[in-house]
Amino acid sequence: MVWSLTYHAENRGALAVTSGLEAVNMVLLLLFVTALHGLVQRRGGAGADWSRLAVAAGATLSALFALTIATHIAVVLAADGLSEPTPAFELMWQLHAATFALSLPALGATFLGAALATHASGLTRPWQRLLGVAGGSLLILAGPGNLAIADGSPLVLVGALGLATWLVWFVATGLRLIRG
C-alpha cells in the first residue's frame, strides 16, 4: 500500500491528466456505441439486438468508469501530504480497485455486443468477430473474480488481455468504418 501512496503523491500532475482524459473517454464510448446502433439500424437492423446490448453495457460501463475515476481522484487527493497510508486512504484505494474490477464484465459485454453487431450487419470481417468474442469473453470471465482482482490478484491479467484485445478490435474496426 505504501507504493500506491508514494506513486499517487509523486505523480499528481500526470494522474490529473489521465483522469481528465477518462472523462472524455466516457463520452466518446457513448457516442461510439450510439452511432454504431444507428449505423446497424440503417443497414437493415441485422445485429440490432447486439448493438442494443452494446449501448446498455456501454452506459453501465460509463457509470462504473465514473465511479472508478472518482475514487482514483480521491486517492490522489488523499495521498497529498501523507507519509504513510491511513485507513481512509486504504479504504478509498480498495473501493477504486473494486469498481475497476466490476467494470471488466461491463466492458466485456460492450465489446461483445459491438463486435457481434458489426459482424451481423456486415460491417466487419469474420476475424474481427472472433477477436471481439475472444476479448469480450476474457473480460466477462474475469468478472466473477472481482474480489480477488480488487485484492491484487494476477487474475487482473485476464482482464488486461481482454482490454488489449478490445483496443486492437476498436482500432481495426474504427479504421474499417472510416474507410467504408
Steps between C-alpha positions, in 0.01 A plus 500: 500500500796732564603475132151617401515796736844599375404461135183707536671772702791530255298487176209729574538701179509198270208342684301822461549477124402131485187555710401788273552282194282231654211747516545556125522122441161446665335746263677352198398146598135604524521681166660192340243247619209732423632575150567131449140419593375760253727362227381145562138618484561682169656186352180300543508423870699176489683496831270762658456295817876475537541873445234566767705283735808709414312824577361372832832347607685812384276718717561270796872504427503879488332516842751253644791687342368824651505338843843348433645835400327684785655261751835534324477878529423456870807276537721762331362778719531290817862408420609863513693561820476148641816325610327166545163361396207579726195272537300750292762493223504119502120483488486741205767299318300179559182666373689617191631148436154349555326734255771432244453124545123536456549701182672206324180301424322820392783568255481138386126525432551830315777343294305182428187688399688739273703223336199280432289795379765617253548147371128423467444822304791426267717786622798288603684188394472160671841532669376813674200311637734231632719765661194665651354181640836390644583836658150564630484151646832550683366816660173334599684194635717724718185649653417228753851543639431863588576456870833335422579764236420781742734332748787504249469155343685427176155408364489864393733395216210306342307827494806687375533258209132555420556876518798477263285295262228767524749769399620299197140429396400863555780637283447241224125550501528877520730509197264267310198718584683819401609352168159346429 
